[in-house]
Amino acid sequence: MAATVSKDEERRAHFTYIWKIESAPRFELVSSPVFTVQSMEMTRWNLCMRIHSPSKLLALRIQRKEEDGGPESIEVEFELAFLDTDGFSLAKRSGTEHLRKEDYSRFAEISDTDALFDLRGDEFFPKDLLTVRCRLWRKGTEICKSELCFASTQFDVYRPSCVWAVKGCSSLQLGEKRIRILNSAEKRRPQLILTLSLAEADDKECVFIHLVAPHLRNYFHTDAEIAVLDAEGMVFLFKRVSTYMDMDKKITKLSVFEKSKLKALLLSDDVLLLRCELKLTSSPEVGSRIEDYKLMDYPNLKTIQREKSEAHFDELSEAAVCPFKEIVNLFKEDGTLSDVCLRAGTKSFPVHKLILSSRSPVFRAMFTKDMREKTSKCIDIPDLDADTLGRLLLYIYEDKIQELTWEAAANLFEAADKYEVLDLKEKCSRFLKSTLTESNVCKILLLADMHNDESLKKAVQEFILNNSEIIYSDVWKVFKEDHSKVALETAEHIIYNMKHSRS
């Protein structure tokens, strides 16, 4: 996947295929409806998408069909992208392949999947709708017409739920089982049985919750959320799972809780109150078809290319193409005509007031108003280290961001906010969303709160919501003591979303 589609090729006429997948299962190889490209000698193609949410794998490939009237081999350039609800590209991969009949490209995998699944799930899967775009060019051939094709694939979804009061939970013995039958008013829906049993795992007594479907035929993938509630319906503890049904045994494991941890959560009458919410997705799909096809003359096309970049350091920068900009960059490198010096620690940076003032209102105020910095030849920047100041100046002069760690991104985020370089702040924010871990989540939450970045704060809160063990960690306990207001606000957000996630 080395080749990338150039700007000139984006403007040139091409074939575009928009594929909408409704309720795509998270363990599945999904194939699109077959489409024909008239401008490529009536060759026939389809897309294959592979999803595996627990391992955070999302991949696409293009496949040429055997039955077409085209040449034995054809060289194509392609771009495969996932789109949000407004048609912006959230993530994309491109490549060039020689494809014979029945050949297929290598899978183009999305590497930044933590951000895509955990933080940007609402963008990728709004109302369980995933949108894929494929663009095709025939290598070395100009095309006078542009083709646009729309297709859709639908999967059936069944969403049963219940609140289950499990009585006498503390007296549950090894091997003992409790059962809850879920009946649907729709006759076509399968009968489902929830089972709760006590068994040993890793030398501990654990409560296992399984889903049994004795007559299941066409439902394969299962999403489940099992929550432990208090007497007022508030969530004490919950676990989410994305799994598939063993079609031979007709059973799948949903959750495991240590019995010792559940004892403190029992209601006064020895009842364990569970909220069980399930989502079963059919396999295969229930519908897949071409929705519409348009053929348009290229000279009459007027398109505006608007795409969002992925939150990855090597795709956040834009290459300089303006000669004037290249000259300015050279001035930065050798300090030509610099009229002020910025100093961080022991390192000095010769810079140009005009350039800094044009990019930062804060620098403009420093150099134009009656401030001490207006007449100073060397200005100390005590709140930035040399590395961060260097990165900030690189972006101001060249619109480039060097390779980032989350710590460097956090420092650069603070600098961009202080000096009001807002586009850089936004890019750092998107990078931080993609690098959230249990070890840095508290620091990034505090950073988002201090700098009033509601989008970043929401992403952190969603990450904690999806990794609820964080709030039981020692790191969170210390954070809660030091920053009680932010911790309380986050806890309220998590509880609210737990209660309303299915409403």
C-alpha positions as CSV (number, residue, x, y, z in Angstrom):
1,M,0.0,0.0,0.0
2,A,2.8,2.4,-0.8
3,A,1.2,4.6,-3.4
4,T,-1.0,7.5,-2.5
5,V,-3.5,9.4,-4.6
6,S,-2.1,12.8,-5.7
7,K,-4.0,16.1,-5.6
8,D,-4.1,16.1,-9.4
9,E,-5.7,12.6,-9.4
10,E,-8.3,13.7,-6.9
11,R,-9.4,16.4,-9.3
12,R,-9.4,14.1,-12.3
13,A,-12.6,12.1,-13.1
14,H,-12.8,8.8,-11.3
15,F,-15.2,6.1,-10.2
16,T,-16.7,6.5,-6.7
17,Y,-18.5,3.8,-4.8
18,I,-20.4,4.7,-1.6
19,W,-21.4,1.7,0.5
20,K,-23.6,2.0,3.6
21,I,-23.7,-1.0,6.0
22,E,-26.5,-1.0,8.6
23,S,-25.9,-2.8,11.9
24,A,-22.7,-4.5,10.7
25,P,-21.7,-7.3,13.0
26,R,-18.3,-6.8,14.8
27,F,-17.0,-10.3,14.0
28,E,-17.5,-10.7,10.3
29,L,-16.2,-10.6,6.7
30,V,-18.8,-8.5,4.9
31,S,-19.0,-8.3,1.1
32,S,-20.6,-5.4,-0.8
33,P,-22.9,-5.7,-3.8
34,V,-21.0,-6.1,-7.0
35,F,-20.5,-3.0,-9.1
36,T,-19.5,-2.5,-12.8
37,V,-17.1,0.3,-13.9
38,Q,-18.0,1.3,-17.4
39,S,-14.9,3.5,-17.8
40,M,-12.6,0.5,-17.1
41,E,-13.9,-1.8,-19.9
42,M,-16.9,-3.0,-17.9
43,T,-14.9,-4.7,-15.2
44,R,-16.9,-5.9,-12.2
45,W,-15.8,-5.4,-8.6
46,N,-16.8,-5.6,-5.0
47,L,-15.5,-4.6,-1.6
48,C,-14.7,-6.8,1.4
49,M,-14.7,-5.4,4.9
50,R,-13.3,-7.3,8.0
51,I,-14.4,-6.1,11.5
52,H,-13.1,-7.6,14.7
53,S,-13.9,-5.1,17.5
54,P,-12.2,-6.8,20.5
55,S,-8.8,-6.8,18.7
56,K,-9.6,-3.4,17.3
57,L,-9.2,-4.6,13.7
58,L,-10.9,-2.7,10.8
59,A,-9.8,-3.5,7.3
60,L,-11.0,-3.1,3.7
61,R,-10.0,-4.7,0.4
62,I,-11.1,-4.5,-3.3
63,Q,-11.8,-7.6,-5.3
64,R,-12.2,-8.1,-9.0
65,K,-14.9,-10.6,-10.1
66,E,-14.4,-13.4,-12.5
67,E,-17.3,-12.7,-14.8
68,D,-16.5,-9.4,-16.5
69,G,-15.7,-8.3,-20.1
70,G,-12.5,-6.5,-19.2
71,P,-8.9,-7.4,-19.9
72,E,-7.2,-10.3,-18.1
73,S,-5.1,-7.9,-16.0
74,I,-5.7,-4.2,-15.1
75,E,-3.6,-1.8,-13.0
76,V,-5.7,0.3,-10.8
77,E,-5.1,2.9,-8.1
78,F,-7.6,2.9,-5.3
79,E,-8.5,4.8,-2.2
80,L,-10.6,3.1,0.6
81,A,-12.1,5.4,3.3
82,F,-14.5,5.4,6.2
83,L,-16.8,8.4,6.2
84,D,-18.7,10.2,8.9
85,T,-22.3,11.4,8.6
86,D,-21.3,14.5,6.7
87,G,-19.2,12.7,4.1
88,F,-15.8,13.6,5.7
89,S,-13.0,11.0,5.6
90,L,-12.3,9.7,9.1
91,A,-9.7,7.2,8.0
92,K,-8.4,6.1,4.6
93,R,-5.8,4.0,2.9
94,S,-4.7,4.0,-0.7
95,G,-2.7,1.8,-3.0
96,T,-1.9,0.5,-6.5
97,E,-2.4,-3.1,-7.7
98,H,-2.3,-5.2,-10.8
99,L,-5.5,-7.3,-10.5
100,R,-6.5,-10.2,-12.7
101,K,-9.9,-11.7,-12.7
102,E,-10.8,-13.1,-9.3
103,D,-7.8,-11.3,-7.8
104,Y,-8.1,-9.1,-4.7
105,S,-5.9,-6.5,-3.1
106,R,-4.3,-6.9,0.2
107,F,-6.4,-5.8,3.2
108,A,-5.8,-2.1,4.0
109,E,-5.9,-2.1,7.8
110,I,-6.8,0.9,9.9
111,S,-4.0,1.2,12.4
112,D,-5.5,3.9,14.7
113,T,-8.3,1.7,15.8
114,D,-8.3,2.7,19.5
115,A,-9.5,6.1,18.5
116,L,-11.9,4.7,15.9
117,F,-13.6,2.2,18.1
118,D,-13.4,3.7,21.5
119,L,-13.4,7.5,21.0
120,R,-14.9,8.0,17.6
121,G,-17.5,5.2,17.6
122,D,-20.4,7.7,17.3
123,E,-18.7,9.0,14.2
124,F,-18.0,5.7,12.6
125,F,-21.2,3.9,13.6
126,P,-23.9,6.6,14.0
127,K,-27.1,4.7,14.7
128,D,-25.2,1.5,13.7
129,L,-24.6,2.8,10.2
130,L,-21.1,2.4,8.8
131,T,-20.2,4.3,5.5
132,V,-17.4,3.2,3.2
133,R,-16.1,5.0,0.1
134,C,-14.0,3.5,-2.7
135,R,-12.4,5.6,-5.4
136,L,-10.9,4.0,-8.5
137,W,-8.5,5.2,-11.2
138,R,-7.1,3.2,-14.1
139,K,-3.4,3.7,-14.0
140,G,-2.0,5.9,-16.8
141,T,-5.5,6.5,-18.3
142,E,-7.5,9.7,-18.5
143,I,-11.2,9.3,-18.0
144,C,-13.7,11.7,-19.5
145,K,-16.7,10.8,-17.4
146,S,-17.1,10.3,-13.7
147,E,-19.2,7.4,-12.3
148,L,-20.9,7.5,-9.0
149,C,-22.5,4.4,-7.5
150,F,-24.5,4.0,-4.2
151,A,-25.0,0.6,-2.5
152,S,-26.4,-0.6,0.8
153,T,-26.2,-3.8,3.0
154,Q,-28.5,-4.4,6.0
155,F,-28.2,-6.8,8.9
156,D,-31.1,-7.7,11.1
157,V,-30.8,-6.7,14.8
158,Y,-32.6,-8.1,17.9
159,R,-32.3,-6.1,21.1
160,P,-33.8,-7.9,24.1
161,S,-33.2,-6.6,27.7
162,C,-34.3,-7.3,31.2
163,V,-33.8,-6.4,34.9
164,W,-33.1,-9.6,36.7
165,A,-33.4,-10.0,40.5
166,V,-31.3,-13.0,41.5
167,K,-32.4,-14.1,45.0
168,G,-30.3,-15.8,47.6
169,C,-27.1,-14.9,45.7
170,S,-24.7,-15.2,48.8
171,S,-25.8,-18.8,49.3
172,L,-25.2,-19.9,45.7
173,Q,-23.1,-23.1,45.7
174,L,-20.5,-24.3,43.2
175,G,-22.2,-25.8,40.2
176,E,-25.6,-24.3,41.1
177,K,-27.4,-22.4,38.4
178,R,-30.1,-19.7,38.2
179,I,-32.1,-19.1,35.0
180,R,-34.0,-16.2,33.4
181,I,-36.0,-16.8,30.2
182,L,-36.3,-13.9,27.8
183,N,-39.5,-14.1,25.7
184,S,-40.2,-11.9,22.8
185,A,-43.6,-10.7,21.6
186,E,-42.4,-11.3,18.1
187,K,-42.7,-15.0,17.1
188,R,-39.9,-14.8,14.6
189,R,-37.4,-14.0,17.4
190,P,-35.5,-16.8,19.0
191,Q,-36.0,-17.9,22.6
192,L,-33.1,-16.7,24.8
193,I,-32.1,-18.0,28.3
194,L,-29.7,-16.2,30.7
195,T,-28.0,-18.4,33.1
196,L,-26.1,-17.4,36.3
197,S,-23.8,-20.0,37.9
198,L,-21.0,-20.3,40.4
199,A,-17.7,-21.9,39.3
200,E,-14.0,-21.7,40.1
201,A,-11.6,-19.7,37.9
202,D,-8.0,-19.0,38.8
203,D,-8.6,-20.4,42.3
204,K,-11.4,-18.0,43.0
205,E,-15.1,-18.5,43.2
206,C,-16.7,-16.6,40.3
207,V,-20.2,-15.9,39.1
208,F,-20.6,-16.7,35.4
209,I,-23.3,-15.3,33.2
210,H,-24.0,-17.1,29.9
211,L,-26.5,-16.7,27.1
212,V,-28.2,-19.8,25.8
213,A,-30.2,-19.9,22.6
214,P,-31.3,-23.5,21.9
215,H,-33.1,-22.8,18.7
216,L,-30.8,-20.1,17.3
217,R,-30.3,-20.2,13.5
218,N,-29.4,-16.9,11.9
219,Y,-28.0,-14.8,14.7
220,F,-24.3,-14.9,15.1
221,H,-22.8,-11.9,16.7
222,T,-23.7,-10.8,20.3
223,D,-23.0,-7.5,22.1
224,A,-24.0,-7.4,25.8
225,E,-23.8,-5.1,28.7
226,I,-24.3,-6.6,32.2
227,A,-24.7,-4.1,35.0
228,V,-25.0,-4.5,38.8
229,L,-27.6,-2.1,40.1
230,D,-28.5,-0.6,43.5
231,A,-32.0,-0.4,44.9
232,E,-32.6,2.9,43.0
233,G,-31.4,1.5,39.7
234,M,-28.0,3.2,39.8
235,V,-25.1,1.3,38.3
236,F,-22.5,-0.1,40.7
237,L,-20.5,-2.1,38.3
238,F,-20.8,-3.1,34.7
239,K,-19.1,-5.2,32.0
240,R,-19.4,-5.1,28.2
241,V,-18.6,-7.9,25.8
242,S,-18.6,-8.3,22.1
243,T,-18.6,-12.0,21.1
244,Y,-20.2,-14.6,18.8
245,M,-22.4,-17.5,19.5
246,D,-21.1,-21.1,19.4
247,M,-23.5,-22.4,16.8
248,D,-22.9,-26.0,17.9
249,K,-23.4,-25.6,21.6
250,K,-25.8,-22.6,21.2
251,I,-24.1,-20.8,24.1
252,T,-21.8,-17.9,24.7
253,K,-20.2,-16.4,27.9
254,L,-21.3,-12.8,28.6
255,S,-19.6,-11.8,31.9
256,V,-17.6,-13.1,34.9
257,F,-17.6,-11.4,38.3
258,E,-15.7,-12.5,41.4
259,K,-18.1,-13.6,44.0
260,S,-16.2,-11.8,46.8
261,K,-16.6,-8.4,45.0
262,L,-20.3,-8.9,44.5
263,K,-21.1,-9.5,48.2
264,A,-20.8,-5.8,49.0
265,L,-23.2,-5.0,46.1
266,L,-26.1,-7.2,47.2
267,L,-29.3,-5.6,48.3
268,S,-30.5,-5.9,51.9
269,D,-32.6,-9.0,51.1
270,D,-29.7,-10.9,49.6
271,V,-30.7,-10.0,46.0
272,L,-28.3,-9.3,43.2
273,L,-29.9,-6.9,40.8
274,L,-28.7,-7.1,37.3
275,R,-29.6,-5.2,34.1
276,C,-28.9,-7.2,31.1
277,E,-29.0,-5.6,27.6
278,L,-28.3,-7.6,24.5
279,K,-27.9,-7.0,20.9
280,L,-27.9,-9.9,18.5
281,T,-26.9,-9.3,14.8
282,S,-28.0,-11.6,12.0
283,S,-25.6,-13.5,9.7
284,P,-25.8,-13.4,6.8
285,E,-27.2,-10.0,5.8
286,V,-30.9,-9.6,5.1
287,G,-30.5,-7.2,2.2
288,S,-27.7,-6.0,-0.1
289,R,-28.2,-4.1,-3.3
290,I,-27.1,-1.2,-5.6
291,E,-29.2,1.8,-4.8
292,D,-28.3,4.3,-7.5
293,Y,-25.9,4.9,-10.3
294,K,-24.9,8.1,-12.1
295,L,-22.6,8.9,-15.0
296,M,-21.5,12.5,-15.3
297,D,-19.4,14.4,-17.9
298,Y,-16.1,15.4,-16.3
299,P,-16.0,19.0,-17.7
300,N,-19.3,19.8,-15.9
301,L,-18.2,18.5,-12.5
302,K,-17.6,21.1,-9.8
303,T,-16.6,19.4,-6.6
304,I,-15.2,20.6,-3.3
305,Q,-12.8,18.2,-1.6
306,R,-13.3,18.4,2.2
307,E,-11.7,15.8,4.3
308,K,-10.7,15.5,7.9
309,S,-7.2,14.1,8.7
310,E,-6.6,11.1,10.9
311,A,-5.3,11.8,14.4
312,H,-1.8,10.6,13.7
313,F,1.4,12.7,13.8
314,D,2.6,11.9,10.3
315,E,-0.8,13.0,8.7
316,L,-1.4,16.2,10.7
317,S,1.0,18.3,8.7
318,E,0.4,19.9,5.3
319,A,3.3,20.1,2.9
320,A,4.4,23.6,2.0
321,V,4.0,24.3,-1.7
322,C,4.1,28.2,-1.8
323,P,7.5,29.6,-2.9
324,F,7.1,32.5,-0.4
325,K,6.5,29.9,2.3
326,E,9.6,28.0,1.3
327,I,11.7,31.3,1.6
328,V,10.2,32.0,5.1
329,N,11.2,28.5,6.1
330,L,14.8,29.1,5.0
331,F,14.8,32.3,7.0
332,K,13.8,30.3,10.0
333,E,16.6,27.7,9.5
334,D,19.5,30.2,9.3
335,G,18.0,33.1,11.2
336,T,18.1,35.5,8.2
337,L,16.7,39.0,9.1
338,S,15.5,37.8,12.5
339,D,14.6,40.7,14.7
340,V,14.0,39.0,18.1
341,C,15.2,35.9,20.0
342,L,13.1,33.6,22.1
343,R,14.9,31.7,24.8
344,A,13.7,28.5,26.6
345,G,16.2,27.3,29.2
346,T,19.6,27.5,27.7
347,K,18.5,27.3,24.1
348,S,17.7,30.4,21.9
349,F,15.6,30.6,18.8
350,P,16.1,33.6,16.4
351,V,12.7,34.4,15.0
352,H,10.8,37.1,13.1
353,K,8.2,39.2,14.8
354,L,6.1,39.6,11.7
355,I,5.8,35.8,11.2
356,L,4.9,35.1,14.9
357,S,2.5,38.0,15.0
358,S,0.6,36.7,11.9
359,R,0.0,33.3,13.5
360,S,-0.5,34.1,17.2
361,P,-2.5,36.9,18.7
362,V,-0.5,36.6,21.9
363,F,2.8,37.1,20.2
364,R,1.2,40.0,18.3
365,A,0.2,41.7,21.5
366,M,3.7,41.1,23.0
367,F,5.4,42.8,20.0
368,T,3.0,45.7,19.4
369,K,1.6,46.8,22.7
370,D,3.4,48.7,25.5
371,M,4.8,45.6,27.0
372,R,8.4,44.9,28.1
373,E,8.7,42.3,25.2
374,K,8.1,45.1,22.6
375,T,11.6,46.5,22.9
376,S,13.5,43.4,24.1
377,K,15.9,41.7,21.8
378,C,15.8,38.4,23.7
379,I,12.6,37.2,25.4
380,D,12.6,34.4,28.0
381,I,9.7,31.9,27.6
382,P,9.9,30.4,31.1
383,D,6.7,28.3,30.8
384,L,7.9,26.2,27.8
385,D,10.9,23.8,27.6
386,A,13.1,24.0,24.6
387,D,11.6,21.0,22.9
388,T,8.1,22.4,23.1
389,L,9.0,25.8,22.0
390,G,10.9,24.3,19.0
391,R,7.8,22.3,18.1
392,L,5.6,25.4,18.4
393,L,7.9,27.5,16.1
394,L,8.1,24.6,13.6
395,Y,4.3,24.7,13.3
396,I,4.1,28.5,13.1
397,Y,6.6,28.6,10.3
398,E,6.0,25.4,8.4
399,D,2.6,24.0,9.4
400,K,4.5,20.8,10.4
401,I,4.3,18.6,13.5
402,Q,7.2,16.3,14.4
403,E,6.6,12.8,15.7
404,L,4.8,12.9,19.0
405,T,4.5,11.0,22.2
406,W,1.4,11.7,24.3
407,E,3.6,13.7,26.7
408,A,5.0,15.9,24.0
409,A,1.5,16.3,22.5
410,A,0.2,17.4,26.0
411,N,3.0,20.0,26.3
412,L,2.4,21.3,22.8
413,F,-1.4,21.4,23.4
414,E,-0.8,23.7,26.4
415,A,1.6,25.9,24.4
416,A,-0.9,26.2,21.5
417,D,-3.7,27.2,23.9
418,K,-1.6,29.8,25.7
419,Y,-0.4,31.4,22.4
420,E,-3.8,30.9,20.7
421,V,-2.6,28.9,17.8
422,L,-6.0,27.2,17.7
423,D,-5.5,24.9,14.7
424,L,-2.5,23.4,16.4
425,K,-4.4,23.0,19.6
426,E,-7.1,21.1,17.8
427,K,-4.6,18.8,16.1
428,C,-2.9,18.0,19.4
429,S,-6.3,17.4,21.0
430,R,-7.2,14.8,18.3
431,F,-3.8,13.1,18.8
432,L,-4.4,12.9,22.5
433,K,-7.8,11.3,21.9
434,S,-6.1,8.6,20.0
435,T,-3.4,7.8,22.6
436,L,-5.6,7.5,25.8
437,T,-4.5,4.7,28.1
438,E,-5.4,3.7,31.7
439,S,-2.0,5.2,32.8
440,N,-2.5,8.7,31.2
441,V,-6.2,9.2,31.3
442,C,-6.3,11.2,34.5
443,K,-3.5,13.6,33.3
444,I,-5.3,14.2,30.0
445,L,-8.6,14.7,31.7
446,L,-7.1,17.4,33.9
447,L,-5.4,18.9,30.9
448,A,-8.8,19.1,29.0
449,D,-10.5,20.6,32.0
450,M,-7.8,23.3,32.6
451,H,-7.8,24.4,28.9
452,N,-11.6,24.2,28.4
453,D,-11.5,21.5,25.7
454,E,-14.9,20.0,26.0
455,S,-14.4,17.7,23.0
456,L,-11.2,16.2,24.6
457,K,-12.9,16.0,28.0
458,K,-15.9,14.1,26.5
459,A,-13.5,11.7,24.8
460,V,-11.7,11.0,28.1
461,Q,-15.0,10.5,29.9
462,E,-16.1,8.0,27.2
463,F,-12.8,6.2,27.5
464,I,-13.4,5.8,31.3
465,L,-17.0,4.8,30.7
466,N,-15.8,2.0,28.4
467,N,-13.0,1.0,30.9
468,S,-14.9,1.2,34.1
469,E,-12.1,-0.5,36.1
470,I,-10.2,2.8,36.0
471,I,-12.5,4.3,38.7
472,Y,-11.4,1.5,41.1
473,S,-7.7,2.0,40.6
474,D,-5.3,3.7,43.0
475,V,-4.5,6.3,40.4
476,W,-8.1,7.4,40.3
477,K,-8.3,7.5,44.1
478,V,-5.4,9.9,44.2
479,F,-6.8,12.0,41.3
480,K,-10.2,12.1,43.1
481,E,-8.6,13.5,46.3
482,D,-6.5,16.1,44.4
483,H,-9.2,17.1,41.9
484,S,-12.5,16.3,43.4
485,K,-14.6,18.7,41.2
486,V,-13.4,17.2,37.9
487,A,-13.6,13.6,39.3
488,L,-17.2,14.2,40.5
489,E,-18.2,15.7,37.1
490,T,-16.7,12.7,35.3
491,A,-18.5,10.3,37.7
492,E,-21.8,12.0,37.1
493,H,-21.3,11.9,33.3
494,I,-20.5,8.1,33.5
495,I,-23.6,7.4,35.6
496,Y,-25.9,9.5,33.4
497,N,-24.6,7.7,30.2
498,M,-25.0,4.3,31.8
499,K,-28.7,5.0,32.7
500,H,-29.5,6.6,29.3
501,S,-27.3,4.6,26.9
502,R,-30.3,2.5,25.7
503,S,-33.0,5.1,26.0
